[in-house]
Amino acid sequence: MDGKDDRNEGRFDEAKGNVKEAFGDMTDNEELEREGKKDQTKGKAKQALGKTKDAASEAKDAATDAVDNLKDRD
């Protein structure tokens, strides 16, 4: 899974968690509220993982370009 997929999944989990938490609050269902908060945390973590994957990919590409440029100079 690439960074974009992780970020999209994370946004979905976070939104789902917001809905669960709000519904749990409206119905006085503490368990559902906790599930919602857990989903939100999971979503934020997935988004962070996606951003990290993207940054790593960009760094790899930059390093590859730098090596290619050095090879071209020879």
CHARMM internal coordinates of N, CA and C (Angstrom, degrees):
IC EDIT
DIST 1 N 1 CA 1.4407
DIST 1 CA 1 C 1.5314
ANGL 1 N 1 CA 1 C 108.02
DIST 1 C 2 N 1.3258
ANGL 1 CA 1 C 2 N 115.25
DIHE 1 N 1 CA 1 C 2 N 134.05
DIST 2 N 2 CA 1.4658
ANGL 1 C 2 N 2 CA 117.64
DIHE 1 CA 1 C 2 N 2 CA -179.27
DIST 2 CA 2 C 1.5274
ANGL 2 N 2 CA 2 C 110.31
DIHE 1 C 2 N 2 CA 2 C -90.97
DIST 2 C 3 N 1.3157
ANGL 2 CA 2 C 3 N 115.56
DIHE 2 N 2 CA 2 C 3 N 175.96
DIST 3 N 3 CA 1.4473
ANGL 2 C 3 N 3 CA 121.00
DIHE 2 CA 2 C 3 N 3 CA -175.77
DIST 3 CA 3 C 1.5118
ANGL 3 N 3 CA 3 C 113.86
DIHE 2 C 3 N 3 CA 3 C -59.84
DIST 3 C 4 N 1.3248
ANGL 3 CA 3 C 4 N 116.57
DIHE 3 N 3 CA 3 C 4 N -38.70
DIST 4 N 4 CA 1.4647
ANGL 3 C 4 N 4 CA 120.21
DIHE 3 CA 3 C 4 N 4 CA -179.23
DIST 4 CA 4 C 1.5227
ANGL 4 N 4 CA 4 C 110.49
DIHE 3 C 4 N 4 CA 4 C -63.08
DIST 4 C 5 N 1.3395
ANGL 4 CA 4 C 5 N 116.77
DIHE 4 N 4 CA 4 C 5 N -42.99
DIST 5 N 5 CA 1.4624
ANGL 4 C 5 N 5 CA 120.68
DIHE 4 CA 4 C 5 N 5 CA 178.98
DIST 5 CA 5 C 1.5249
ANGL 5 N 5 CA 5 C 111.11
DIHE 4 C 5 N 5 CA 5 C -61.88
DIST 5 C 6 N 1.3429
ANGL 5 CA 5 C 6 N 116.33
DIHE 5 N 5 CA 5 C 6 N -43.64
DIST 6 N 6 CA 1.4606
ANGL 5 C 6 N 6 CA 120.31
DIHE 5 CA 5 C 6 N 6 CA 178.91
DIST 6 CA 6 C 1.5272
ANGL 6 N 6 CA 6 C 110.92
DIHE 5 C 6 N 6 CA 6 C -62.29
DIST 6 C 7 N 1.3351
ANGL 6 CA 6 C 7 N 116.66
DIHE 6 N 6 CA 6 C 7 N -42.72
DIST 7 N 7 CA 1.4626
ANGL 6 C 7 N 7 CA 119.79
DIHE 6 CA 6 C 7 N 7 CA 179.99
DIST 7 CA 7 C 1.5313
ANGL 7 N 7 CA 7 C 110.84
DIHE 6 C 7 N 7 CA 7 C -64.20
DIST 7 C 8 N 1.3287
ANGL 7 CA 7 C 8 N 117.17
DIHE 7 N 7 CA 7 C 8 N -42.08
DIST 8 N 8 CA 1.4752
ANGL 7 C 8 N 8 CA 120.59
DIHE 7 CA 7 C 8 N 8 CA 178.56
DIST 8 CA 8 C 1.5249
ANGL 8 N 8 CA 8 C 111.46
DIHE 7 C 8 N 8 CA 8 C -63.88
DIST 8 C 9 N 1.3323
ANGL 8 CA 8 C 9 N 116.38
DIHE 8 N 8 CA 8 C 9 N -45.13
DIST 9 N 9 CA 1.4616
ANGL 8 C 9 N 9 CA 120.46
DIHE 8 CA 8 C 9 N 9 CA 177.64
DIST 9 CA 9 C 1.5225
ANGL 9 N 9 CA 9 C 110.36
DIHE 8 C 9 N 9 CA 9 C -60.91
DIST 9 C 10 N 1.3110
ANGL 9 CA 9 C 10 N 115.68
DIHE 9 N 9 CA 9 C 10 N -40.97
DIST 10 N 10 CA 1.4583
ANGL 9 C 10 N 10 CA 120.38
DIHE 9 CA 9 C 10 N 10 CA 179.77
DIST 10 CA 10 C 1.5143
ANGL 10 N 10 CA 10 C 112.12
DIHE 9 C 10 N 10 CA 10 C -63.03
DIST 10 C 11 N 1.3190
ANGL 10 CA 10 C 11 N 116.38
DIHE 10 N 10 CA 10 C 11 N -42.90
DIST 11 N 11 CA 1.4716
ANGL 10 C 11 N 11 CA 119.65
DIHE 10 CA 10 C 11 N 11 CA 177.94
DIST 11 CA 11 C 1.5273
ANGL 11 N 11 CA 11 C 110.77
DIHE 10 C 11 N 11 CA 11 C -62.23
DIST 11 C 12 N 1.3362
ANGL 11 CA 11 C 12 N 116.11
DIHE 11 N 11 CA 11 C 12 N -40.25
DIST 12 N 12 CA 1.4630
ANGL 11 C 12 N 12 CA 120.15
DIHE 11 CA 11 C 12 N 12 CA 178.45
DIST 12 CA 12 C 1.5298
ANGL 12 N 12 CA 12 C 110.57
DIHE 11 C 12 N 12 CA 12 C -62.95
DIST 12 C 13 N 1.3476
ANGL 12 CA 12 C 13 N 116.46
DIHE 12 N 12 CA 12 C 13 N -47.69
DIST 13 N 13 CA 1.4623
ANGL 12 C 13 N 13 CA 120.18
DIHE 12 CA 12 C 13 N 13 CA -179.70
DIST 13 CA 13 C 1.5279
ANGL 13 N 13 CA 13 C 111.22
DIHE 12 C 13 N 13 CA 13 C -61.49
DIST 13 C 14 N 1.3209
ANGL 13 CA 13 C 14 N 116.10
DIHE 13 N 13 CA 13 C 14 N -39.40
DIST 14 N 14 CA 1.4577
ANGL 13 C 14 N 14 CA 119.74
DIHE 13 CA 13 C 14 N 14 CA 179.71
DIST 14 CA 14 C 1.5425
ANGL 14 N 14 CA 14 C 110.90
DIHE 13 C 14 N 14 CA 14 C -65.47
DIST 14 C 15 N 1.3255
ANGL 14 CA 14 C 15 N 116.59
DIHE 14 N 14 CA 14 C 15 N -43.27
DIST 15 N 15 CA 1.4669
ANGL 14 C 15 N 15 CA 120.41
DIHE 14 CA 14 C 15 N 15 CA 178.52
DIST 15 CA 15 C 1.5279
ANGL 15 N 15 CA 15 C 110.87
DIHE 14 C 15 N 15 CA 15 C -64.68
DIST 15 C 16 N 1.3164
ANGL 15 CA 15 C 16 N 115.92
DIHE 15 N 15 CA 15 C 16 N -42.85
DIST 16 N 16 CA 1.4622
ANGL 15 C 16 N 16 CA 120.62
DIHE 15 CA 15 C 16 N 16 CA 178.19
DIST 16 CA 16 C 1.5294
ANGL 16 N 16 CA 16 C 109.73
DIHE 15 C 16 N 16 CA 16 C -60.66
DIST 16 C 17 N 1.3124
ANGL 16 CA 16 C 17 N 116.42
DIHE 16 N 16 CA 16 C 17 N -40.80
DIST 17 N 17 CA 1.4573
ANGL 16 C 17 N 17 CA 120.68
DIHE 16 CA 16 C 17 N 17 CA 178.73
DIST 17 CA 17 C 1.5132
ANGL 17 N 17 CA 17 C 112.32
DIHE 16 C 17 N 17 CA 17 C -64.79
DIST 17 C 18 N 1.3321
ANGL 17 CA 17 C 18 N 116.30
DIHE 17 N 17 CA 17 C 18 N -39.10
DIST 18 N 18 CA 1.4701
ANGL 17 C 18 N 18 CA 119.67
DIHE 17 CA 17 C 18 N 18 CA 177.50
DIST 18 CA 18 C 1.5235
ANGL 18 N 18 CA 18 C 110.89
DIHE 17 C 18 N 18 CA 18 C -60.95
DIST 18 C 19 N 1.3262
ANGL 18 CA 18 C 19 N 116.11
DIHE 18 N 18 CA 18 C 19 N -42.84
DIST 19 N 19 CA 1.4683
ANGL 18 C 19 N 19 CA 120.57
DIHE 18 CA 18 C 19 N 19 CA 179.98
DIST 19 CA 19 C 1.5279
ANGL 19 N 19 CA 19 C 110.12
DIHE 18 C 19 N 19 CA 19 C -65.15
DIST 19 C 20 N 1.3237
ANGL 19 CA 19 C 20 N 116.75
DIHE 19 N 19 CA 19 C 20 N -46.51
DIST 20 N 20 CA 1.4675
ANGL 19 C 20 N 20 CA 120.18
DIHE 19 CA 19 C 20 N 20 CA 179.93
DIST 20 CA 20 C 1.5254
ANGL 20 N 20 CA 20 C 110.74
DIHE 19 C 20 N 20 CA 20 C -60.05
DIST 20 C 21 N 1.3291
ANGL 20 CA 20 C 21 N 115.78
DIHE 20 N 20 CA 20 C 21 N -46.11
DIST 21 N 21 CA 1.4588
ANGL 20 C 21 N 21 CA 119.22
DIHE 20 CA 20 C 21 N 21 CA -178.62
DIST 21 CA 21 C 1.5285
ANGL 21 N 21 CA 21 C 110.96
DIHE 20 C 21 N 21 CA 21 C -61.87
DIST 21 C 22 N 1.3200
ANGL 21 CA 21 C 22 N 117.03
DIHE 21 N 21 CA 21 C 22 N -45.00
DIST 22 N 22 CA 1.4653
ANGL 21 C 22 N 22 CA 120.81
DIHE 21 CA 21 C 22 N 22 CA -179.82
DIST 22 CA 22 C 1.5355
ANGL 22 N 22 CA 22 C 111.03
DIHE 21 C 22 N 22 CA 22 C -63.90
DIST 22 C 23 N 1.3286
ANGL 22 CA 22 C 23 N 116.51
DIHE 22 N 22 CA 22 C 23 N -43.30
DIST 23 N 23 CA 1.4608
ANGL 22 C 23 N 23 CA 119.73
DIHE 22 CA 22 C 23 N 23 CA 179.88
DIST 23 CA 23 C 1.5270
ANGL 23 N 23 CA 23 C 110.52
DIHE 22 C 23 N 23 CA 23 C -66.11
DIST 23 C 24 N 1.3279
ANGL 23 CA 23 C 24 N 115.78
DIHE 23 N 23 CA 23 C 24 N -40.68
DIST 24 N 24 CA 1.4607
ANGL 23 C 24 N 24 CA 119.84
DIHE 23 CA 23 C 24 N 24 CA 177.21
DIST 24 CA 24 C 1.5102
ANGL 24 N 24 CA 24 C 111.80
DIHE 23 C 24 N 24 CA 24 C -62.07
DIST 24 C 25 N 1.3303
ANGL 24 CA 24 C 25 N 116.38
DIHE 24 N 24 CA 24 C 25 N -38.94
DIST 25 N 25 CA 1.4584
ANGL 24 C 25 N 25 CA 120.99
DIHE 24 CA 24 C 25 N 25 CA 177.94
DIST 25 CA 25 C 1.5359
ANGL 25 N 25 CA 25 C 110.70
DIHE 24 C 25 N 25 CA 25 C -65.72
DIST 25 C 26 N 1.3059
ANGL 25 CA 25 C 26 N 116.83
DIHE 25 N 25 CA 25 C 26 N -43.37
DIST 26 N 26 CA 1.4716
ANGL 25 C 26 N 26 CA 121.07
DIHE 25 CA 25 C 26 N 26 CA -178.95
DIST 26 CA 26 C 1.5270
ANGL 26 N 26 CA 26 C 112.20
DIHE 25 C 26 N 26 CA 26 C -65.34
DIST 26 C 27 N 1.3327
ANGL 26 CA 26 C 27 N 115.97
DIHE 26 N 26 CA 26 C 27 N -32.74
DIST 27 N 27 CA 1.4693
ANGL 26 C 27 N 27 CA 120.22
DIHE 26 CA 26 C 27 N 27 CA -176.29
DIST 27 CA 27 C 1.5269
ANGL 27 N 27 CA 27 C 112.73
DIHE 26 C 27 N 27 CA 27 C -101.54
DIST 27 C 28 N 1.3252
ANGL 27 CA 27 C 28 N 116.30
DIHE 27 N 27 CA 27 C 28 N 6.88
DIST 28 N 28 CA 1.4792
ANGL 27 C 28 N 28 CA 121.89
DIHE 27 CA 27 C 28 N 28 CA -176.96
DIST 28 CA 28 C 1.5276
ANGL 28 N 28 CA 28 C 111.96
DIHE 27 C 28 N 28 CA 28 C 56.63
DIST 28 C 29 N 1.3226
ANGL 28 CA 28 C 29 N 115.98
DIHE 28 N 28 CA 28 C 29 N 36.41
DIST 29 N 29 CA 1.4582
ANGL 28 C 29 N 29 CA 121.67
DIHE 28 CA 28 C 29 N 29 CA 178.34
DIST 29 CA 29 C 1.5320
ANGL 29 N 29 CA 29 C 107.64
DIHE 28 C 29 N 29 CA 29 C -101.71
DIST 29 C 30 N 1.3328
ANGL 29 CA 29 C 30 N 116.14
DIHE 29 N 29 CA 29 C 30 N 95.67
DIST 30 N 30 CA 1.4650
ANGL 29 C 30 N 30 CA 120.77
DIHE 29 CA 29 C 30 N 30 CA -175.95
DIST 30 CA 30 C 1.5260
ANGL 30 N 30 CA 30 C 112.43
DIHE 29 C 30 N 30 CA 30 C -64.67
DIST 30 C 31 N 1.3140
ANGL 30 CA 30 C 31 N 116.26
DIHE 30 N 30 CA 30 C 31 N -34.51
DIST 31 N 31 CA 1.4680
ANGL 30 C 31 N 31 CA 119.66
DIHE 30 CA 30 C 31 N 31 CA 179.70
DIST 31 CA 31 C 1.5332
ANGL 31 N 31 CA 31 C 110.54
DIHE 30 C 31 N 31 CA 31 C -63.38
DIST 31 C 32 N 1.3103
ANGL 31 CA 31 C 32 N 117.19
DIHE 31 N 31 CA 31 C 32 N -43.23
DIST 32 N 32 CA 1.4605
ANGL 31 C 32 N 32 CA 121.57
DIHE 31 CA 31 C 32 N 32 CA 179.07
DIST 32 CA 32 C 1.5359
ANGL 32 N 32 CA 32 C 110.45
DIHE 31 C 32 N 32 CA 32 C -65.83
DIST 32 C 33 N 1.3181
ANGL 32 CA 32 C 33 N 116.61
DIHE 32 N 32 CA 32 C 33 N -37.72
DIST 33 N 33 CA 1.4679
ANGL 32 C 33 N 33 CA 119.97
DIHE 32 CA 32 C 33 N 33 CA 176.02
DIST 33 CA 33 C 1.5264
ANGL 33 N 33 CA 33 C 110.44
DIHE 32 C 33 N 33 CA 33 C -61.31
DIST 33 C 34 N 1.3355
ANGL 33 CA 33 C 34 N 116.48
DIHE 33 N 33 CA 33 C 34 N -44.49
DIST 34 N 34 CA 1.4751
ANGL 33 C 34 N 34 CA 120.29
DIHE 33 CA 33 C 34 N 34 CA 178.86
DIST 34 CA 34 C 1.5216
ANGL 34 N 34 CA 34 C 111.19
DIHE 33 C 34 N 34 CA 34 C -62.60
DIST 34 C 35 N 1.3384
ANGL 34 CA 34 C 35 N 116.10
DIHE 34 N 34 CA 34 C 35 N -42.29
DIST 35 N 35 CA 1.4708
ANGL 34 C 35 N 35 CA 120.20
DIHE 34 CA 34 C 35 N 35 CA 177.20
DIST 35 CA 35 C 1.5308
ANGL 35 N 35 CA 35 C 110.22
DIHE 34 C 35 N 35 CA 35 C -59.07
DIST 35 C 36 N 1.3251
ANGL 35 CA 35 C 36 N 115.41
DIHE 35 N 35 CA 35 C 36 N -43.06
DIST 36 N 36 CA 1.4552
ANGL 35 C 36 N 36 CA 119.99
DIHE 35 CA 35 C 36 N 36 CA 179.62
DIST 36 CA 36 C 1.5186
ANGL 36 N 36 CA 36 C 111.94
DIHE 35 C 36 N 36 CA 36 C -61.19
DIST 36 C 37 N 1.3160
ANGL 36 CA 36 C 37 N 116.59
DIHE 36 N 36 CA 36 C 37 N -44.51
DIST 37 N 37 CA 1.4656
ANGL 36 C 37 N 37 CA 120.53
DIHE 36 CA 36 C 37 N 37 CA 178.83
DIST 37 CA 37 C 1.5277
ANGL 37 N 37 CA 37 C 110.55
DIHE 36 C 37 N 37 CA 37 C -64.42
DIST 37 C 38 N 1.3230
ANGL 37 CA 37 C 38 N 115.75
DIHE 37 N 37 CA 37 C 38 N -38.72
DIST 38 N 38 CA 1.4700
ANGL 37 C 38 N 38 CA 120.45
DIHE 37 CA 37 C 38 N 38 CA 178.10
DIST 38 CA 38 C 1.5296
ANGL 38 N 38 CA 38 C 110.27
DIHE 37 C 38 N 38 CA 38 C -63.84
DIST 38 C 39 N 1.3295
ANGL 38 CA 38 C 39 N 117.02
DIHE 38 N 38 CA 38 C 39 N -44.18
DIST 39 N 39 CA 1.4693
ANGL 38 C 39 N 39 CA 120.81
DIHE 38 CA 38 C 39 N 39 CA 178.15
DIST 39 CA 39 C 1.5288
ANGL 39 N 39 CA 39 C 111.13
DIHE 38 C 39 N 39 CA 39 C -62.03
DIST 39 C 40 N 1.3244
ANGL 39 CA 39 C 40 N 116.48
DIHE 39 N 39 CA 39 C 40 N -39.06
DIST 40 N 40 CA 1.4599
ANGL 39 C 40 N 40 CA 120.00
DIHE 39 CA 39 C 40 N 40 CA 178.91
DIST 40 CA 40 C 1.5281
ANGL 40 N 40 CA 40 C 110.98
DIHE 39 C 40 N 40 CA 40 C -63.72
DIST 40 C 41 N 1.3181
ANGL 40 CA 40 C 41 N 116.02
DIHE 40 N 40 CA 40 C 41 N -43.13
DIST 41 N 41 CA 1.4658
ANGL 40 C 41 N 41 CA 120.28
DIHE 40 CA 40 C 41 N 41 CA 178.62
DIST 41 CA 41 C 1.5267
ANGL 41 N 41 CA 41 C 110.67
DIHE 40 C 41 N 41 CA 41 C -63.98
DIST 41 C 42 N 1.3192
ANGL 41 CA 41 C 42 N 115.56
DIHE 41 N 41 CA 41 C 42 N -42.96
DIST 42 N 42 CA 1.4710
ANGL 41 C 42 N 42 CA 120.90
DIHE 41 CA 41 C 42 N 42 CA 177.40
DIST 42 CA 42 C 1.5267
ANGL 42 N 42 CA 42 C 109.99
DIHE 41 C 42 N 42 CA 42 C -60.34
DIST 42 C 43 N 1.3268
ANGL 42 CA 42 C 43 N 116.89
DIHE 42 N 42 CA 42 C 43 N -42.74
DIST 43 N 43 CA 1.4590
ANGL 42 C 43 N 43 CA 121.01
DIHE 42 CA 42 C 43 N 43 CA 179.63
DIST 43 CA 43 C 1.5158
ANGL 43 N 43 CA 43 C 112.21
DIHE 42 C 43 N 43 CA 43 C -63.63
DIST 43 C 44 N 1.3175
ANGL 43 CA 43 C 44 N 116.64
DIHE 43 N 43 CA 43 C 44 N -42.61
DIST 44 N 44 CA 1.4666
ANGL 43 C 44 N 44 CA 120.04
DIHE 43 CA 43 C 44 N 44 CA 178.34
DIST 44 CA 44 C 1.5225
ANGL 44 N 44 CA 44 C 111.15
DIHE 43 C 44 N 44 CA 44 C -63.87
DIST 44 C 45 N 1.3330
ANGL 44 CA 44 C 45 N 116.03
DIHE 44 N 44 CA 44 C 45 N -38.16
DIST 45 N 45 CA 1.4636
ANGL 44 C 45 N 45 CA 120.01
DIHE 44 CA 44 C 45 N 45 CA 178.46
DIST 45 CA 45 C 1.5312
ANGL 45 N 45 CA 45 C 111.10
DIHE 44 C 45 N 45 CA 45 C -65.71
DIST 45 C 46 N 1.3279
ANGL 45 CA 45 C 46 N 116.99
DIHE 45 N 45 CA 45 C 46 N -41.73
DIST 46 N 46 CA 1.4695
ANGL 45 C 46 N 46 CA 120.18
DIHE 45 CA 45 C 46 N 46 CA 178.15
DIST 46 CA 46 C 1.5237
ANGL 46 N 46 CA 46 C 111.17
DIHE 45 C 46 N 46 CA 46 C -63.91
DIST 46 C 47 N 1.3313
ANGL 46 CA 46 C 47 N 116.30
DIHE 46 N 46 CA 46 C 47 N -38.72
DIST 47 N 47 CA 1.4594
ANGL 46 C 47 N 47 CA 119.03
DIHE 46 CA 46 C 47 N 47 CA 178.31
DIST 47 CA 47 C 1.5284
ANGL 47 N 47 CA 47 C 110.49
DIHE 46 C 47 N 47 CA 47 C -65.06
DIST 47 C 48 N 1.3195
ANGL 47 CA 47 C 48 N 116.27
DIHE 47 N 47 CA 47 C 48 N -40.23
DIST 48 N 48 CA 1.4675
ANGL 47 C 48 N 48 CA 120.04
DIHE 47 CA 47 C 48 N 48 CA 178.17
DIST 48 CA 48 C 1.5296
ANGL 48 N 48 CA 48 C 110.41
DIHE 47 C 48 N 48 CA 48 C -64.63
DIST 48 C 49 N 1.3277
ANGL 48 CA 48 C 49 N 116.78
DIHE 48 N 48 CA 48 C 49 N -40.44
DIST 49 N 49 CA 1.4658
ANGL 48 C 49 N 49 CA 120.42
DIHE 48 CA 48 C 49 N 49 CA 177.29
DIST 49 CA 49 C 1.5228
ANGL 49 N 49 CA 49 C 110.32
DIHE 48 C 49 N 49 CA 49 C -61.53
DIST 49 C 50 N 1.3184
ANGL 49 CA 49 C 50 N 116.65
DIHE 49 N 49 CA 49 C 50 N -42.93
DIST 50 N 50 CA 1.4650
ANGL 49 C 50 N 50 CA 120.67
DIHE 49 CA 49 C 50 N 50 CA 178.88
DIST 50 CA 50 C 1.5137
ANGL 50 N 50 CA 50 C 111.69
DIHE 49 C 50 N 50 CA 50 C -60.98
DIST 50 C 51 N 1.3286
ANGL 50 CA 50 C 51 N 116.60
DIHE 50 N 50 CA 50 C 51 N -43.40
DIST 51 N 51 CA 1.4683
ANGL 50 C 51 N 51 CA 120.54
DIHE 50 CA 50 C 51 N 51 CA 178.54
DIST 51 CA 51 C 1.5245
ANGL 51 N 51 CA 51 C 110.86
DIHE 50 C 51 N 51 CA 51 C -63.82
DIST 51 C 52 N 1.3327
ANGL 51 CA 51 C 52 N 116.00
DIHE 51 N 51 CA 51 C 52 N -38.86
DIST 52 N 52 CA 1.4650
ANGL 51 C 52 N 52 CA 120.33
DIHE 51 CA 51 C 52 N 52 CA 178.65
DIST 52 CA 52 C 1.5214
ANGL 52 N 52 CA 52 C 111.11
DIHE 51 C 52 N 52 CA 52 C -65.16
DIST 52 C 53 N 1.3290
ANGL 52 CA 52 C 53 N 116.23
DIHE 52 N 52 CA 52 C 53 N -43.00
DIST 53 N 53 CA 1.4678
ANGL 52 C 53 N 53 CA 120.11
DIHE 52 CA 52 C 53 N 53 CA 177.87
DIST 53 CA 53 C 1.5256
ANGL 53 N 53 CA 53 C 110.97
DIHE 52 C 53 N 53 CA 53 C -61.21
DIST 53 C 54 N 1.3387
ANGL 53 CA 53 C 54 N 116.17
DIHE 53 N 53 CA 53 C 54 N -42.28
DIST 54 N 54 CA 1.4657
ANGL 53 C 54 N 54 CA 119.87
DIHE 53 CA 53 C 54 N 54 CA 178.91
DIST 54 CA 54 C 1.5226
ANGL 54 N 54 CA 54 C 111.09
DIHE 53 C 54 N 54 CA 54 C -63.10
DIST 54 C 55 N 1.3291
ANGL 54 CA 54 C 55 N 116.78
DIHE 54 N 54 CA 54 C 55 N -43.37
DIST 55 N 55 CA 1.4578
ANGL 54 C 55 N 55 CA 120.81
DIHE 54 CA 54 C 55 N 55 CA -179.80
DIST 55 CA 55 C 1.5297
ANGL 55 N 55 CA 55 C 110.80
DIHE 54 C 55 N 55 CA 55 C -64.15
DIST 55 C 56 N 1.3230
ANGL 55 CA 55 C 56 N 116.84
DIHE 55 N 55 CA 55 C 56 N -40.79
DIST 56 N 56 CA 1.4571
ANGL 55 C 56 N 56 CA 120.75
DIHE 55 CA 55 C 56 N 56 CA 178.69
DIST 56 CA 56 C 1.5239
ANGL 56 N 56 CA 56 C 110.75
DIHE 55 C 56 N 56 CA 56 C -64.55
DIST 56 C 57 N 1.3141
ANGL 56 CA 56 C 57 N 116.37
DIHE 56 N 56 CA 56 C 57 N -41.01
DIST 57 N 57 CA 1.4635
ANGL 56 C 57 N 57 CA 120.48
DIHE 56 CA 56 C 57 N 57 CA 178.78
DIST 57 CA 57 C 1.5282
ANGL 57 N 57 CA 57 C 110.88
DIHE 56 C 57 N 57 CA 57 C -64.21
DIST 57 C 58 N 1.3280
ANGL 57 CA 57 C 58 N 116.33
DIHE 57 N 57 CA 57 C 58 N -42.15
DIST 58 N 58 CA 1.4645
ANGL 57 C 58 N 58 CA 120.07
DIHE 57 CA 57 C 58 N 58 CA 178.15
DIST 58 CA 58 C 1.5217
ANGL 58 N 58 CA 58 C 111.22
DIHE 57 C 58 N 58 CA 58 C -64.41
DIST 58 C 59 N 1.3209
ANGL 58 CA 58 C 59 N 117.28
DIHE 58 N 58 CA 58 C 59 N -39.91
DIST 59 N 59 CA 1.4648
ANGL 58 C 59 N 59 CA 120.96
DIHE 58 CA 58 C 59 N 59 CA 178.49
DIST 59 CA 59 C 1.5268
ANGL 59 N 59 CA 59 C 110.72
DIHE 58 C 59 N 59 CA 59 C -65.01
DIST 59 C 60 N 1.3203
ANGL 59 CA 59 C 60 N 115.91
DIHE 59 N 59 CA 59 C 60 N -40.73
DIST 60 N 60 CA 1.4674
ANGL 59 C 60 N 60 CA 120.60
DIHE 59 CA 59 C 60 N 60 CA 178.33
DIST 60 CA 60 C 1.5278
ANGL 60 N 60 CA 60 C 110.24
DIHE 59 C 60 N 60 CA 60 C -62.51
DIST 60 C 61 N 1.3298
ANGL 60 CA 60 C 61 N 115.85
DIHE 60 N 60 CA 60 C 61 N -44.94
DIST 61 N 61 CA 1.4667
ANGL 60 C 61 N 61 CA 119.84
DIHE 60 CA 60 C 61 N 61 CA 179.37
DIST 61 CA 61 C 1.5231
ANGL 61 N 61 CA 61 C 111.42
DIHE 60 C 61 N 61 CA 61 C -62.76
DIST 61 C 62 N 1.3226
ANGL 61 CA 61 C 62 N 116.69
DIHE 61 N 61 CA 61 C 62 N -41.30
DIST 62 N 62 CA 1.4639
ANGL 61 C 62 N 62 CA 120.49
DIHE 61 CA 61 C 62 N 62 CA 179.47
DIST 62 CA 62 C 1.5251
ANGL 62 N 62 CA 62 C 110.57
DIHE 61 C 62 N 62 CA 62 C -64.76
DIST 62 C 63 N 1.3228
ANGL 62 CA 62 C 63 N 117.07
DIHE 62 N 62 CA 62 C 63 N -40.53
DIST 63 N 63 CA 1.4628
ANGL 62 C 63 N 63 CA 120.67
DIHE 62 CA 62 C 63 N 63 CA 178.79
DIST 63 CA 63 C 1.5267
ANGL 63 N 63 CA 63 C 110.70
DIHE 62 C 63 N 63 CA 63 C -65.94
DIST 63 C 64 N 1.3127
ANGL 63 CA 63 C 64 N 116.61
DIHE 63 N 63 CA 63 C 64 N -41.94
DIST 64 N 64 CA 1.4614
ANGL 63 C 64 N 64 CA 120.96
DIHE 63 CA 63 C 64 N 64 CA 178.12
DIST 64 CA 64 C 1.5231
ANGL 64 N 64 CA 64 C 110.64
DIHE 63 C 64 N 64 CA 64 C -61.50
DIST 64 C 65 N 1.3289
ANGL 64 CA 64 C 65 N 115.97
DIHE 64 N 64 CA 64 C 65 N -43.99
DIST 65 N 65 CA 1.4714
ANGL 64 C 65 N 65 CA 120.08
DIHE 64 CA 64 C 65 N 65 CA 177.78
DIST 65 CA 65 C 1.5235
ANGL 65 N 65 CA 65 C 111.33
DIHE 64 C 65 N 65 CA 65 C -61.80
DIST 65 C 66 N 1.3228
ANGL 65 CA 65 C 66 N 116.39
DIHE 65 N 65 CA 65 C 66 N -41.73
DIST 66 N 66 CA 1.4616
ANGL 65 C 66 N 66 CA 120.23
DIHE 65 CA 65 C 66 N 66 CA -179.82
DIST 66 CA 66 C 1.5251
ANGL 66 N 66 CA 66 C 110.86
DIHE 65 C 66 N 66 CA 66 C -63.45
DIST 66 C 67 N 1.3101
ANGL 66 CA 66 C 67 N 117.15
DIHE 66 N 66 CA 66 C 67 N -42.26
DIST 67 N 67 CA 1.4652
ANGL 66 C 67 N 67 CA 121.14
DIHE 66 CA 66 C 67 N 67 CA 178.79
DIST 67 CA 67 C 1.5277
ANGL 67 N 67 CA 67 C 109.95
DIHE 66 C 67 N 67 CA 67 C -65.12
DIST 67 C 68 N 1.3134
ANGL 67 CA 67 C 68 N 116.59
DIHE 67 N 67 CA 67 C 68 N -43.25
DIST 68 N 68 CA 1.4672
ANGL 67 C 68 N 68 CA 120.61
DIHE 67 CA 67 C 68 N 68 CA 178.45
DIST 68 CA 68 C 1.5276
ANGL 68 N 68 CA 68 C 110.94
DIHE 67 C 68 N 68 CA 68 C -60.94
DIST 68 C 69 N 1.3297
ANGL 68 CA 68 C 69 N 116.78
DIHE 68 N 68 CA 68 C 69 N -40.73
DIST 69 N 69 CA 1.4673
ANGL 68 C 69 N 69 CA 120.28
DIHE 68 CA 68 C 69 N 69 CA 178.47
DIST 69 CA 69 C 1.5220
ANGL 69 N 69 CA 69 C 111.12
DIHE 68 C 69 N 69 CA 69 C -64.28
DIST 69 C 70 N 1.3187
ANGL 69 CA 69 C 70 N 117.10
DIHE 69 N 69 CA 69 C 70 N -38.29
DIST 70 N 70 CA 1.4659
ANGL 69 C 70 N 70 CA 120.15
DIHE 69 CA 69 C 70 N 70 CA 178.54
DIST 70 CA 70 C 1.5169
ANGL 70 N 70 CA 70 C 110.24
DIHE 69 C 70 N 70 CA 70 C -67.26
DIST 70 C 71 N 1.3169
ANGL 70 CA 70 C 71 N 117.72
DIHE 70 N 70 CA 70 C 71 N -39.08
DIST 71 N 71 CA 1.4584
ANGL 70 C 71 N 71 CA 121.59
DIHE 70 CA 70 C 71 N 71 CA 178.83
DIST 71 CA 71 C 1.5240
ANGL 71 N 71 CA 71 C 110.35
DIHE 70 C 71 N 71 CA 71 C -64.30
DIST 71 C 72 N 1.3131
ANGL 71 CA 71 C 72 N 117.08
DIHE 71 N 71 CA 71 C 72 N -39.23
DIST 72 N 72 CA 1.4721
ANGL 71 C 72 N 72 CA 122.02
DIHE 71 CA 71 C 72 N 72 CA -179.29
DIST 72 CA 72 C 1.5197
ANGL 72 N 72 CA 72 C 111.19
DIHE 71 C 72 N 72 CA 72 C -66.20
DIST 72 C 73 N 1.3028
ANGL 72 CA 72 C 73 N 118.34
DIHE 72 N 72 CA 72 C 73 N -26.79
DIST 73 N 73 CA 1.4687
ANGL 72 C 73 N 73 CA 122.33
DIHE 72 CA 72 C 73 N 73 CA -178.44
DIST 73 CA 73 C 1.5250
ANGL 73 N 73 CA 73 C 111.45
DIHE 72 C 73 N 73 CA 73 C -72.88
DIST 73 C 74 N 1.3153
ANGL 73 CA 73 C 74 N 117.36
DIHE 73 N 73 CA 73 C 74 N -23.66
DIST 74 N 74 CA 1.4742
ANGL 73 C 74 N 74 CA 120.58
DIHE 73 CA 73 C 74 N 74 CA -177.43
DIST 74 CA 74 C 1.4789
ANGL 74 N 74 CA 74 C 112.30
DIHE 73 C 74 N 74 CA 74 C -75.08
END
COOR INIT
IC SEED 1 N 1 CA 1 C
IC BUILD
